[in-house]
């Protein structure tokens, strides 16, 4: 019984760790630059999903919008009624930074392709060595 | 080289999964993340900002400068992409 409870309590972290390791392997193991960039994006999204999962609260908590919150709010607001809003906000910021880095990386990849006519990292390194000698 | 990358990945993943044993359960209402800073924002947000949506109030009011200079990040990224792609070809 205890093992089942342990698995139910933690399996969300394991899903994100598996996703993160897929991205990590793509970043360090693949040779194609576009595949590396896709790995970086998967890694980022694993971290973002992990933070969003931190925000959840079981036991009747709803989305972080105050119910009947317009105008004069007289009823008491309890923290256990609403999900934690801070991870959502911080991940909104992280998504913006991720989009910016992806855009700059894609532009760099286009420039690398124009110069070397390939995106395989080992071929690019061979060409750079050949021009040096 | 690829097998080395795979071994490094597996070792890192096993270490991270081993570390989750110390984490709070998923959705636990008494986890440290939902007990320490966030209750203050949830309880005071309507009183201080008048916005019922807490994500909006934190994003645009408490962290307004962060969001303002977030646009600088996007602007810099856009300018960088344009400068990289529109270089004159030799």
Backbone of each chain as ProteinMPNN parsed JSONL, in Angstrom:
{"seq_chain_A": "XXXXXXXXXXXXXXXXXXXXXXXXXXXXXXXXXXXXXXXXXXXXXXXXXXXXXXXXXXXXXXXXXXXXXXXXXXXXXXXXXXXXXXXXXXXXXXXXXXXXXXXXXXXXXXXXXXXXXXXXXXXXXXXXXXXXX", "coords_chain_A": {"N_chain_A": [[0.832, -1.208, 0.0], [1.932, 1.209, 0.794], [3.895, 1.636, -1.12], [2.317, 2.087, -3.401], [1.024, 4.446, -2.751], [3.258, 6.071, -2.596], [4.086, 6.041, -5.278], [1.873, 7.248, -6.53], [1.989, 9.739, -5.367], [4.347, 10.836, -6.364], [4.613, 10.517, -9.153], [4.28, 12.474, -11.084], [6.58, 14.077, -11.0], [8.394, 12.231, -11.962], [7.602, 11.85, -14.614], [8.253, 14.378, -15.652], [10.985, 14.342, -15.26], [11.784, 12.294, -16.975], [11.051, 13.417, -19.448], [12.765, 15.644, -19.407], [15.219, 14.345, -19.494], [15.11, 13.227, -22.021], [15.319, 15.557, -23.561], [17.846, 16.392, -22.686], [19.512, 14.326, -23.561], [19.175, 14.69, -26.303], [20.414, 17.162, -26.556], [23.152, 16.668, -25.894], [23.862, 14.328, -27.224], [23.081, 14.209, -29.917], [23.984, 15.088, -33.332], [23.035, 16.856, -35.182], [22.24, 20.269, -35.601], [19.682, 21.392, -35.47], [18.256, 19.387, -34.214], [19.504, 19.437, -31.757], [18.622, 21.93, -30.867], [15.894, 21.434, -30.671], [15.966, 19.593, -28.598], [16.819, 21.285, -26.542], [14.532, 22.846, -26.294], [12.646, 20.936, -25.451], [13.724, 20.301, -22.982], [13.469, 22.776, -21.654], [10.637, 22.942, -21.577], [10.021, 20.777, -19.976], [10.951, 21.685, -17.507], [9.257, 23.873, -17.166], [6.733, 22.648, -17.029], [7.124, 21.208, -14.69], [7.307, 23.266, -12.778], [4.719, 24.336, -12.992], [3.272, 22.189, -12.068], [3.955, 22.22, -9.402], [2.327, 24.179, -8.441], [-0.167, 23.099, -7.968], [-2.951, 22.239, -5.847], [-4.476, 19.888, -3.868], [-7.852, 19.065, -2.799], [-10.178, 20.736, -3.319], [-9.316, 23.225, -4.333], [-9.452, 25.992, -6.598], [-8.916, 27.594, -9.867], [-6.568, 30.389, -9.97], [-8.317, 32.829, -9.637], [-10.13, 35.282, -8.086], [-13.238, 34.5, -6.726], [-16.306, 36.132, -7.459], [-15.006, 38.635, -7.521], [-15.1, 41.246, -8.443], [-15.663, 44.732, -7.902], [-16.717, 45.659, -4.594], [-15.146, 43.614, -2.337], [-16.171, 41.635, 0.124], [-16.287, 39.199, 1.318], [-14.396, 36.634, 3.01], [-11.113, 35.717, 1.975], [-9.551, 32.75, 1.504], [-6.396, 31.142, 1.582], [-6.23, 28.456, 0.951], [-8.247, 28.0, -0.817], [-7.569, 28.63, -3.414], [-5.399, 27.958, -6.223], [-1.796, 28.028, -6.253], [-0.575, 31.043, -7.377], [1.957, 31.981, -8.091], [4.006, 30.256, -9.323], [2.821, 30.024, -11.896], [2.97, 32.654, -12.89], [5.75, 33.087, -12.914], [6.547, 31.201, -14.748], [5.358, 32.134, -17.035], [7.03, 34.299, -17.581], [9.338, 32.784, -18.071], [8.622, 31.427, -20.383], [8.583, 33.49, -22.253], [11.306, 34.219, -22.351], [12.29, 31.811, -23.326], [11.155, 31.677, -25.883], [12.47, 33.845, -27.069], [15.21, 33.003, -26.994], [15.013, 30.753, -28.618], [14.328, 31.913, -31.079], [16.646, 33.486, -31.691], [18.513, 31.425, -31.818], [17.58, 29.939, -34.0], [17.972, 31.809, -36.029], [20.77, 31.943, -35.997], [21.308, 29.343, -36.788], [20.367, 29.388, -39.396], [22.263, 31.134, -40.514], [24.581, 29.578, -40.2], [23.977, 27.478, -41.89], [23.953, 28.786, -44.36], [26.612, 29.416, -44.653], [28.087, 26.977, -44.435], [26.609, 25.011, -45.708], [25.587, 22.753, -44.479], [24.193, 21.109, -41.61], [25.229, 19.339, -39.869], [27.156, 18.704, -37.053], [29.723, 17.503, -36.854], [30.627, 17.531, -39.499], [30.822, 20.282, -39.909], [32.844, 20.917, -38.112], [34.973, 19.509, -39.258], [35.246, 20.944, -41.665], [36.04, 23.438, -40.637], [38.506, 22.756, -39.513], [39.869, 22.058, -41.836], [40.058, 24.485, -43.197], [41.75, 25.86, -41.526], [44.29, 24.722, -41.714]], "CA_chain_A": [[0.0, 0.0, 0.0], [2.774, 2.407, 0.899], [4.562, 1.882, -2.414], [1.349, 2.662, -4.343], [0.86, 5.859, -2.377], [4.503, 6.766, -2.967], [4.098, 6.248, -6.73], [0.832, 8.228, -6.875], [2.414, 11.065, -4.913], [5.543, 11.389, -7.018], [4.834, 10.14, -10.546], [4.369, 13.644, -11.958], [7.996, 14.468, -11.101], [9.127, 11.266, -12.802], [7.291, 12.156, -16.02], [9.029, 15.55, -16.079], [12.413, 13.996, -15.315], [11.993, 11.528, -18.208], [10.997, 14.396, -20.537], [13.975, 16.447, -19.315], [16.364, 13.552, -19.923], [15.027, 13.135, -23.482], [15.908, 16.793, -24.071], [19.279, 16.43, -22.34], [20.213, 13.43, -24.488], [19.184, 15.318, -27.617], [21.38, 18.257, -26.561], [24.562, 16.26, -25.861], [24.152, 13.137, -28.001], [22.787, 14.342, -31.343], [24.971, 15.91, -34.042], [22.348, 17.871, -35.99], [22.033, 21.449, -34.758], [18.248, 21.6, -35.243], [17.838, 18.414, -33.189], [19.985, 19.962, -30.469], [17.735, 23.021, -30.455], [14.639, 20.824, -30.226], [16.235, 19.037, -27.268], [16.819, 22.386, -25.571], [13.146, 23.256, -26.057], [11.977, 19.912, -24.635], [14.274, 20.488, -21.633], [12.8, 23.954, -21.083], [9.231, 22.675, -21.29], [9.948, 19.885, -18.818], [11.089, 22.504, -16.295], [8.06, 24.701, -17.025], [5.653, 21.779, -16.541], [7.422, 20.893, -13.291], [6.923, 24.399, -11.929], [3.261, 24.464, -12.965], [2.727, 21.13, -11.209], [4.151, 22.625, -7.998], [1.272, 25.099, -8.038], [-1.466, 22.462, -7.724], [-3.326, 21.921, -4.468], [-5.657, 19.027, -3.839], [-8.805, 19.427, -1.759], [-11.148, 21.775, -3.631], [-8.785, 24.514, -4.758], [-9.766, 26.293, -7.991], [-7.953, 28.429, -10.567], [-6.281, 31.58, -9.155], [-9.107, 34.032, -9.907], [-11.007, 35.445, -6.928], [-14.645, 34.384, -7.107], [-17.064, 37.362, -7.186], [-13.948, 39.547, -7.092], [-15.233, 42.609, -8.948], [-16.344, 45.62, -6.969], [-16.34, 45.524, -3.192], [-15.016, 42.222, -1.894], [-16.358, 41.61, 1.58], [-16.123, 37.844, 1.866], [-13.02, 36.311, 3.375], [-10.388, 34.944, 0.968], [-8.64, 31.816, 2.154], [-5.337, 30.725, 0.651], [-6.415, 27.056, 0.542], [-9.299, 27.923, -1.834], [-7.059, 28.928, -4.75], [-4.09, 27.419, -6.551], [-0.678, 28.94, -6.041], [-0.414, 31.756, -8.656], [3.313, 32.469, -8.385], [4.679, 29.489, -10.384], [2.265, 30.338, -13.203], [3.512, 33.943, -13.339], [7.177, 32.995, -13.222], [6.725, 30.424, -15.97], [5.024, 33.036, -18.142], [8.289, 34.982, -17.88], [10.291, 31.824, -18.637], [8.214, 31.119, -21.754], [9.017, 34.599, -23.111], [12.749, 34.092, -22.558], [12.511, 30.646, -24.17], [10.833, 32.03, -27.273], [13.534, 34.714, -27.579], [16.423, 32.23, -27.264], [14.774, 29.892, -29.776], [14.398, 32.725, -32.281], [18.041, 33.826, -31.998], [19.211, 30.199, -32.197], [17.186, 29.585, -35.368], [18.66, 32.73, -36.933], [22.168, 31.51, -36.069], [21.356, 28.102, -37.567], [20.242, 29.767, -40.812], [23.552, 31.659, -40.96], [25.537, 28.453, -40.3], [23.654, 26.712, -43.101], [24.36, 29.552, -45.534], [28.072, 29.416, -44.798], [28.688, 25.645, -44.568], [25.705, 24.146, -46.453], [25.231, 21.549, -43.739], [23.894, 21.38, -40.201], [25.835, 18.296, -39.026], [28.213, 19.368, -36.293], [31.056, 16.958, -37.136], [31.063, 18.015, -40.812], [31.227, 21.681, -39.757], [34.151, 20.946, -37.437], [35.966, 19.083, -40.251], [35.494, 22.068, -42.581], [36.798, 24.48, -39.938], [39.891, 22.283, -39.406], [40.488, 22.072, -43.164], [40.412, 25.861, -43.565], [42.811, 26.354, -40.658], [45.603, 24.215, -42.126]], "C_chain_A": [[0.867, 1.259, 0.0], [3.476, 2.715, -0.411], [3.605, 2.528, -3.397], [1.137, 4.136, -4.027], [2.079, 6.68, -2.77], [4.511, 7.067, -4.464], [3.072, 7.304, -7.125], [1.277, 9.631, -6.477], [3.511, 11.671, -5.739], [5.595, 11.195, -8.52], [4.897, 11.336, -11.472], [5.816, 14.107, -12.103], [8.747, 13.519, -12.023], [8.853, 11.521, -14.27], [8.145, 13.327, -16.495], [10.505, 15.223, -16.162], [12.701, 13.21, -16.591], [12.004, 12.471, -19.416], [12.291, 15.221, -20.592], [15.183, 15.668, -19.808], [16.324, 13.301, -21.426], [15.672, 14.376, -24.103], [17.401, 16.865, -23.851], [20.075, 15.538, -23.284], [20.275, 14.043, -25.877], [20.228, 16.433, -27.671], [22.814, 17.755, -26.638], [24.857, 15.104, -26.787], [23.953, 13.292, -29.493], [23.806, 15.25, -32.005], [24.306, 17.024, -34.84], [21.967, 19.053, -35.104], [20.552, 21.687, -34.488], [17.739, 20.628, -34.181], [18.304, 18.844, -31.805], [19.053, 21.053, -29.947], [16.391, 22.471, -29.976], [14.804, 20.196, -28.85], [16.228, 20.116, -26.209], [15.398, 22.833, -25.26], [12.401, 22.242, -25.207], [12.423, 20.041, -23.18], [13.578, 21.649, -20.929], [11.367, 23.629, -20.683], [9.063, 21.706, -20.138], [10.025, 20.699, -17.533], [9.837, 23.337, -16.072], [6.897, 23.865, -16.495], [5.866, 21.414, -15.078], [6.989, 22.04, -12.38], [5.408, 24.552, -11.849], [2.656, 23.383, -12.069], [2.932, 21.439, -9.737], [2.956, 23.435, -7.507], [0.005, 24.388, -7.604], [-1.666, 22.148, -6.245], [-4.531, 21.016, -4.538], [-6.591, 19.497, -2.733], [-9.618, 20.658, -2.097], [-10.6, 23.12, -4.01], [-9.088, 24.738, -6.241], [-8.686, 27.171, -8.596], [-7.764, 29.756, -9.824], [-6.995, 32.845, -9.63], [-10.116, 34.134, -8.767], [-12.463, 35.36, -7.375], [-15.416, 35.601, -6.598], [-16.113, 38.489, -6.782], [-14.087, 40.958, -7.608], [-16.025, 43.462, -7.97], [-15.833, 45.412, -5.547], [-16.273, 44.053, -2.821], [-15.097, 42.217, -0.38], [-16.116, 40.226, 2.158], [-14.636, 37.545, 2.083], [-12.392, 35.459, 2.265], [-9.399, 34.048, 1.692], [-7.648, 31.294, 1.132], [-5.556, 29.302, 0.166], [-7.464, 26.918, -0.552], [-8.745, 28.011, -3.249], [-5.706, 28.275, -4.958], [-3.033, 28.496, -6.335], [-0.407, 29.709, -7.34], [1.034, 32.034, -9.04], [4.061, 31.611, -9.393], [4.138, 29.788, -11.771], [2.879, 31.628, -13.738], [4.965, 33.796, -13.75], [7.395, 32.208, -14.499], [6.278, 31.195, -17.199], [6.264, 33.806, -18.572], [9.26, 34.034, -18.57], [9.936, 31.474, -20.07], [8.69, 32.216, -22.695], [10.503, 34.492, -23.396], [13.045, 32.912, -23.481], [12.221, 30.935, -25.622], [11.948, 32.884, -27.863], [14.78, 33.906, -27.908], [16.228, 31.327, -28.471], [14.867, 30.681, -31.073], [15.82, 33.049, -32.667], [18.796, 32.581, -32.456], [18.85, 29.786, -33.613], [17.851, 30.501, -36.381], [20.121, 32.327, -37.094], [22.293, 30.257, -36.923], [21.231, 28.41, -39.055], [21.579, 30.29, -41.334], [24.576, 30.544, -41.114], [25.261, 27.656, -41.575], [24.095, 27.454, -44.356], [25.865, 29.466, -45.752], [28.611, 28.032, -45.121], [27.86, 24.683, -45.41], [25.485, 22.792, -45.798], [24.91, 21.954, -42.315], [24.465, 20.303, -39.291], [27.088, 18.86, -38.368], [29.599, 18.839, -36.667], [31.561, 17.406, -38.51], [31.528, 19.462, -40.724], [32.604, 21.766, -39.122], [35.248, 20.522, -38.4], [36.301, 20.222, -41.214], [36.328, 23.145, -41.917], [38.257, 24.052, -39.806], [40.6, 22.374, -40.752], [40.885, 23.491, -43.556], [41.555, 26.39, -42.711], [44.175, 25.959, -41.192], [46.123, 24.785, -43.425]], "O_chain_A": [[0.579, 2.235, -0.693], [3.643, 3.876, -0.784], [4.002, 3.415, -4.153], [1.079, 4.972, -4.93], [1.962, 7.822, -3.215], [4.877, 8.162, -4.89], [3.357, 8.162, -7.961], [0.974, 10.601, -7.172], [3.615, 12.895, -5.823], [6.547, 11.666, -9.143], [5.499, 11.25, -12.542], [6.24, 14.487, -13.194], [9.627, 13.939, -12.776], [9.761, 11.423, -15.095], [8.697, 13.293, -17.595], [11.213, 15.75, -17.021], [13.733, 13.42, -17.227], [12.853, 12.347, -20.299], [12.841, 15.467, -21.666], [16.068, 16.227, -20.455], [17.375, 13.172, -22.055], [16.463, 14.275, -25.041], [18.142, 17.337, -24.712], [21.151, 15.909, -23.753], [21.294, 13.939, -26.56], [20.862, 16.636, -28.707], [23.626, 18.333, -27.36], [26.023, 14.898, -27.125], [24.587, 12.581, -30.271], [24.425, 16.084, -31.344], [24.945, 18.031, -35.143], [21.441, 18.875, -34.004], [20.19, 22.135, -33.4], [16.902, 20.985, -33.352], [17.606, 18.647, -30.811], [18.735, 21.104, -28.759], [15.818, 22.967, -29.006], [13.892, 20.255, -28.026], [15.705, 19.917, -25.113], [15.081, 23.161, -24.117], [11.613, 22.618, -24.34], [11.615, 19.908, -22.26], [13.155, 21.536, -19.778], [10.924, 23.989, -19.593], [8.083, 21.787, -19.396], [9.277, 20.454, -16.586], [9.392, 23.501, -14.936], [6.159, 24.312, -15.616], [4.908, 21.321, -14.311], [6.377, 21.814, -11.337], [4.865, 24.858, -10.787], [1.655, 23.619, -11.392], [2.163, 20.969, -8.899], [2.606, 23.395, -6.328], [-0.832, 24.993, -6.935], [-0.729, 21.844, -5.506], [-5.514, 21.344, -5.202], [-6.182, 20.235, -1.837], [-9.748, 21.551, -1.259], [-11.35, 24.096, -4.013], [-8.998, 23.812, -7.047], [-7.676, 27.467, -7.957], [-8.673, 30.211, -9.13], [-6.343, 33.826, -9.987], [-10.866, 33.193, -8.509], [-12.875, 36.065, -8.296], [-15.218, 36.049, -5.468], [-16.375, 39.212, -5.821], [-13.274, 41.813, -7.256], [-16.938, 42.981, -7.298], [-14.679, 45.041, -5.328], [-17.255, 43.327, -2.979], [-14.213, 42.725, 0.309], [-15.782, 40.084, 3.334], [-13.759, 38.117, 1.436], [-13.05, 34.593, 1.689], [-8.518, 34.526, 2.405], [-7.993, 31.037, -0.022], [-5.112, 28.96, -0.929], [-7.58, 25.855, -1.163], [-9.373, 27.524, -4.188], [-4.954, 28.061, -4.007], [-3.328, 29.688, -6.248], [-0.036, 29.083, -8.333], [1.314, 32.3, -10.209], [4.716, 32.174, -10.271], [4.902, 29.807, -12.735], [3.266, 31.694, -14.905], [5.379, 34.305, -14.792], [8.319, 32.501, -15.258], [6.768, 30.938, -18.298], [6.529, 33.957, -19.764], [9.929, 34.414, -19.531], [10.824, 31.247, -20.892], [9.147, 31.931, -23.802], [10.93, 34.651, -24.54], [13.941, 32.991, -24.321], [12.956, 30.49, -26.504], [12.338, 32.688, -29.014], [15.362, 34.086, -28.978], [17.151, 31.142, -29.264], [15.417, 30.191, -32.059], [16.189, 32.912, -33.833], [19.621, 32.653, -33.367], [19.715, 29.33, -34.36], [18.251, 30.058, -37.457], [20.656, 32.363, -38.203], [23.247, 30.109, -37.686], [21.895, 27.786, -39.882], [21.994, 29.951, -42.442], [25.362, 30.559, -42.062], [26.188, 27.213, -42.254], [24.561, 26.833, -45.312], [26.338, 29.446, -46.889], [29.487, 27.895, -45.975], [28.364, 23.628, -45.795], [25.228, 21.8, -46.48], [25.314, 23.026, -41.865], [24.231, 20.327, -38.083], [27.962, 19.417, -39.032], [30.546, 19.616, -36.787], [32.757, 17.636, -38.69], [32.502, 19.844, -41.372], [33.436, 22.577, -39.53], [36.338, 21.094, -38.382], [37.465, 20.45, -41.543], [37.223, 23.712, -42.543], [39.156, 24.877, -39.965], [41.779, 22.72, -40.817], [41.929, 23.691, -44.178], [42.267, 27.295, -43.145], [45.117, 26.75, -41.138], [47.217, 24.426, -43.862]]}, "seq_chain_B": "XXXXXXXXXXXXXXXXXXXXXXXXXXXXXXXXXXXXXXXXXXXXXXXXXXXXXXXXXXXXXXXXXXXXXXXXXXXXXXXXXXXXXXXXXX", "coords_chain_B": {"N_chain_B": [[30.872, 7.799, -28.552], [28.174, 8.502, -28.573], [27.185, 6.553, -26.86], [28.425, 7.246, -24.506], [27.153, 9.675, -24.015], [24.586, 8.689, -23.591], [24.96, 7.181, -21.263], [25.658, 9.161, -19.415], [23.263, 10.599, -19.443], [21.456, 8.697, -18.374], [22.527, 8.329, -15.805], [22.219, 10.89, -14.7], [19.403, 11.114, -14.788], [18.632, 9.023, -13.034], [19.724, 9.93, -10.648], [18.205, 12.263, -10.282], [15.61, 11.183, -10.057], [15.971, 9.706, -7.754], [16.244, 11.819, -5.976], [13.655, 12.804, -5.846], [12.338, 11.509, -3.815], [12.446, 12.999, -1.515], [10.725, 15.05, -2.036], [7.674, 17.021, -1.675], [4.368, 15.508, -1.85], [2.404, 15.286, -4.891], [0.283, 18.0, -5.362], [-0.07, 18.43, -2.68], [-1.599, 20.212, -0.125], [-0.21, 21.297, 2.026], [2.386, 21.728, 1.252], [5.698, 23.217, 1.097], [5.8, 25.206, -0.92], [3.197, 26.169, -1.174], [2.684, 27.257, 1.284], [4.31, 29.356, 2.17], [5.062, 31.937, 0.722], [3.037, 32.439, -1.137], [0.348, 32.565, 0.091], [0.106, 35.171, 1.073], [0.004, 36.773, -1.223], [-2.349, 35.727, -2.347], [-4.3, 36.431, -0.496], [-4.147, 39.22, -0.275], [-4.434, 40.34, -2.762], [-6.752, 41.435, -4.041], [-7.361, 43.493, -2.322], [-5.1, 45.153, -2.494], [-4.559, 45.607, -5.233], [-6.926, 45.419, -6.702], [-7.516, 43.636, -8.699], [-9.086, 40.745, -9.745], [-7.957, 38.467, -10.912], [-5.269, 36.621, -10.032], [-2.879, 35.954, -11.308], [-2.62, 37.904, -13.281], [-2.49, 40.18, -11.642], [-0.107, 39.812, -10.22], [1.695, 39.666, -12.328], [1.431, 42.125, -13.73], [1.324, 44.112, -11.822], [2.618, 43.709, -9.168], [5.003, 42.69, -10.17], [5.612, 44.594, -12.136], [7.742, 46.07, -13.339], [9.415, 44.035, -14.127], [7.906, 42.809, -16.111], [7.731, 44.943, -17.858], [10.4, 45.281, -18.731], [10.712, 42.873, -19.86], [9.773, 43.138, -22.404], [11.954, 44.368, -23.513], [13.702, 42.262, -23.719], [12.487, 40.673, -25.705], [12.567, 42.504, -27.786], [15.352, 42.831, -28.14], [16.006, 40.246, -28.937], [14.58, 40.062, -31.319], [15.81, 42.111, -32.854], [18.376, 41.052, -32.964], [17.963, 38.71, -34.463], [17.118, 39.831, -36.881], [19.414, 41.307, -37.597], [21.238, 39.238, -37.911], [20.185, 37.699, -40.031], [19.784, 39.466, -42.172], [22.267, 40.216, -43.195], [24.513, 41.599, -45.648], [25.125, 39.584, -48.471], [28.162, 38.102, -49.607]], "CA_chain_B": [[30.489, 9.146, -28.099], [26.74, 8.503, -28.261], [26.942, 5.719, -25.68], [28.829, 8.053, -23.34], [26.066, 10.626, -23.751], [23.46, 7.941, -23.028], [25.265, 6.812, -19.87], [25.555, 10.392, -18.609], [21.84, 10.925, -19.313], [20.801, 7.757, -17.451], [22.995, 8.598, -14.437], [21.565, 12.122, -14.236], [17.995, 10.834, -14.537], [18.473, 8.198, -11.823], [19.99, 10.806, -9.497], [17.067, 13.172, -10.088], [14.469, 10.413, -9.546], [16.292, 9.404, -6.355], [16.025, 13.026, -5.176], [12.231, 13.105, -5.669], [11.82, 10.899, -2.588], [12.342, 14.042, -0.489], [9.808, 16.102, -2.466], [6.294, 16.868, -1.213], [3.495, 14.813, -2.793], [1.776, 16.158, -5.901], [-0.956, 18.601, -4.919], [-0.187, 18.476, -1.227], [-1.875, 21.615, 0.232], [0.719, 21.791, 3.046], [3.764, 21.728, 0.767], [6.31, 24.523, 1.394], [5.521, 26.213, -1.955], [1.886, 26.807, -0.99], [2.501, 27.759, 2.646], [5.168, 30.428, 2.664], [4.961, 33.267, 0.122], [1.835, 32.645, -1.944], [-0.89, 32.988, 0.778], [0.057, 36.637, 1.207], [-0.469, 37.299, -2.499], [-3.737, 35.33, -2.593], [-5.229, 37.129, 0.392], [-4.086, 40.684, -0.357], [-4.361, 40.853, -4.132], [-7.883, 42.311, -4.366], [-7.269, 44.683, -1.475], [-4.008, 46.039, -2.891], [-4.538, 45.945, -6.657], [-8.254, 45.459, -7.277], [-7.624, 42.722, -9.831], [-9.437, 39.422, -9.219], [-7.086, 37.424, -11.438], [-3.997, 36.791, -9.317], [-1.744, 35.895, -12.236], [-2.514, 39.237, -13.875], [-2.067, 41.207, -10.679], [1.317, 39.648, -9.924], [2.478, 39.936, -13.536], [1.398, 43.508, -14.204], [1.366, 45.093, -10.742], [3.744, 43.491, -8.248], [6.219, 42.529, -10.954], [5.399, 45.393, -13.326], [8.995, 46.423, -14.016], [9.915, 42.825, -14.781], [7.158, 42.633, -17.354], [8.093, 46.037, -18.755], [11.69, 45.03, -19.371], [10.562, 41.652, -20.652], [9.647, 43.554, -23.804], [13.309, 44.63, -23.998], [14.285, 40.969, -24.096], [11.942, 40.277, -27.006], [13.073, 43.46, -28.779], [16.746, 42.493, -28.423], [16.045, 39.001, -29.699], [14.13, 40.337, -32.682], [16.854, 42.869, -33.543], [19.496, 40.144, -33.226], [17.609, 37.832, -35.574], [17.121, 40.612, -38.122], [20.797, 41.628, -37.952], [21.934, 38.035, -38.378], [19.695, 37.169, -41.296], [19.835, 40.443, -43.255], [23.619, 40.69, -43.541], [24.726, 41.528, -47.097], [25.857, 38.397, -48.927], [29.345, 38.433, -50.407]], "C_chain_B": [[29.011, 9.173, -27.72], [26.448, 7.671, -27.029], [27.351, 6.456, -24.419], [27.733, 9.049, -22.978], [24.886, 9.919, -23.109], [23.712, 7.586, -21.573], [25.136, 8.027, -18.959], [24.087, 10.751, -18.368], [21.157, 10.024, -18.288], [21.227, 8.038, -16.012], [22.308, 9.839, -13.878], [20.1, 11.872, -13.899], [17.779, 10.036, -13.273], [18.721, 9.043, -10.575], [18.794, 11.714, -9.217], [15.864, 12.418, -9.534], [14.707, 10.02, -8.092], [15.998, 10.624, -5.468], [14.549, 13.316, -4.961], [11.647, 12.463, -4.429], [11.65, 11.927, -1.477], [11.325, 15.113, -0.838], [8.451, 15.93, -1.798], [5.456, 16.173, -2.266], [2.844, 15.814, -3.743], [0.449, 16.686, -5.365], [-1.145, 18.641, -3.425], [-0.455, 19.916, -0.788], [-0.914, 22.168, 1.287], [2.165, 21.689, 2.582], [4.373, 23.115, 0.973], [5.967, 25.598, 0.364], [4.178, 26.89, -1.729], [1.673, 27.3, 0.426], [3.229, 29.066, 2.909], [4.942, 31.787, 2.025], [3.577, 33.495, -0.485], [0.584, 33.017, -1.153], [-1.024, 34.497, 0.908], [-0.455, 37.272, -0.088], [-1.937, 36.968, -2.715], [-4.689, 36.178, -1.744], [-5.258, 38.632, 0.157], [-4.31, 41.221, -1.768], [-5.527, 41.772, -4.486], [-7.786, 43.608, -3.58], [-6.225, 45.676, -2.002], [-4.079, 46.469, -4.35], [-5.921, 46.059, -7.273], [-8.447, 44.553, -8.469], [-7.977, 41.337, -9.298], [-8.521, 38.303, -9.712], [-5.683, 37.601, -10.854], [-2.795, 36.76, -10.237], [-1.531, 37.261, -12.883], [-1.981, 40.241, -12.872], [-0.595, 41.056, -10.34], [2.153, 40.053, -11.134], [2.562, 41.427, -13.835], [1.485, 44.523, -13.081], [2.567, 44.869, -9.817], [5.058, 43.387, -9.007], [6.131, 43.365, -12.219], [6.671, 45.721, -14.068], [9.572, 45.223, -14.742], [9.222, 42.62, -16.109], [7.496, 43.717, -18.362], [9.397, 45.74, -19.482], [11.747, 43.675, -20.048], [10.437, 42.007, -22.135], [11.019, 43.883, -24.389], [13.977, 43.342, -24.456], [13.802, 40.565, -25.483], [12.479, 41.187, -28.098], [14.504, 43.114, -29.158], [16.841, 41.229, -29.266], [15.617, 39.238, -31.138], [15.175, 41.081, -33.482], [18.024, 41.96, -33.901], [19.189, 39.25, -34.418], [17.647, 38.586, -36.891], [18.544, 40.923, -38.561], [21.543, 40.412, -38.473], [21.496, 37.659, -39.785], [19.903, 38.153, -42.426], [21.229, 41.001, -43.495], [23.813, 40.617, -45.045], [25.583, 40.327, -47.465], [27.037, 38.794, -49.774], [29.311, 37.673, -51.742]], "O_chain_B": [[28.622, 9.764, -26.712], [25.575, 8.019, -26.235], [26.708, 6.316, -23.378], [27.418, 9.248, -21.805], [24.251, 10.456, -22.201], [22.809, 7.672, -20.74], [24.575, 7.937, -17.867], [23.701, 11.149, -17.269], [20.388, 10.49, -17.447], [20.402, 7.994, -15.099], [21.867, 9.848, -12.729], [19.6, 12.339, -12.876], [16.856, 10.321, -12.511], [18.025, 8.898, -9.57], [18.414, 11.913, -8.064], [15.167, 12.923, -8.654], [13.775, 9.998, -7.289], [15.552, 10.467, -4.332], [14.197, 14.001, -4.001], [10.548, 12.836, -4.017], [10.808, 11.755, -0.595], [11.074, 16.004, -0.027], [8.101, 14.822, -1.394], [5.782, 16.232, -3.452], [2.744, 17.006, -3.454], [-0.413, 15.906, -4.959], [-2.256, 18.862, -2.944], [0.379, 20.783, -1.047], [-0.807, 23.386, 1.434], [3.075, 21.577, 3.404], [3.637, 24.1, 1.02], [5.853, 26.772, 0.715], [4.024, 28.067, -2.055], [0.566, 27.73, 0.752], [2.816, 29.824, 3.786], [4.647, 32.737, 2.75], [3.009, 34.581, -0.373], [-0.228, 33.763, -1.7], [-2.128, 35.038, 0.859], [-1.259, 38.204, -0.048], [-2.697, 37.804, -3.203], [-5.749, 36.591, -2.213], [-6.293, 39.263, 0.369], [-4.371, 42.435, -1.957], [-5.327, 42.783, -5.159], [-8.086, 44.685, -4.095], [-6.437, 46.888, -1.961], [-3.694, 47.593, -4.675], [-6.077, 46.74, -8.286], [-9.44, 44.68, -9.186], [-7.238, 40.798, -8.473], [-8.328, 37.305, -9.017], [-4.997, 38.584, -11.135], [-1.804, 37.448, -9.994], [-0.396, 37.72, -13.017], [-1.122, 41.059, -13.201], [0.106, 42.056, -10.185], [3.189, 40.703, -10.992], [3.635, 41.939, -14.157], [1.703, 45.703, -13.353], [3.43, 45.738, -9.696], [6.087, 43.908, -8.575], [6.535, 42.899, -13.284], [6.699, 45.663, -15.297], [10.144, 45.353, -15.824], [9.859, 42.297, -17.111], [7.546, 43.464, -19.566], [9.496, 45.92, -20.696], [12.719, 43.359, -20.733], [10.923, 41.283, -23.004], [11.247, 43.712, -25.586], [14.716, 43.323, -25.44], [14.597, 40.166, -26.333], [12.809, 40.731, -29.193], [14.851, 43.1, -30.339], [17.648, 41.146, -30.191], [16.209, 38.69, -32.068], [15.422, 40.753, -34.642], [18.597, 42.067, -34.985], [20.041, 39.048, -35.284], [18.136, 38.072, -37.897], [18.865, 40.821, -39.745], [22.381, 40.527, -39.367], [22.326, 37.339, -40.635], [20.177, 37.732, -43.55], [21.37, 42.136, -43.95], [23.334, 39.674, -45.676], [26.625, 40.08, -46.86], [26.94, 39.721, -50.579], [30.222, 37.817, -52.558]]}, "name": "protein", "num_of_chains": 2, "seq": "XXXXXXXXXXXXXXXXXXXXXXXXXXXXXXXXXXXXXXXXXXXXXXXXXXXXXXXXXXXXXXXXXXXXXXXXXXXXXXXXXXXXXXXXXXXXXXXXXXXXXXXXXXXXXXXXXXXXXXXXXXXXXXXXXXXXXXXXXXXXXXXXXXXXXXXXXXXXXXXXXXXXXXXXXXXXXXXXXXXXXXXXXXXXXXXXXXXXXXXXXXXXXXXXXXXXXXXXXXXXXXX"}
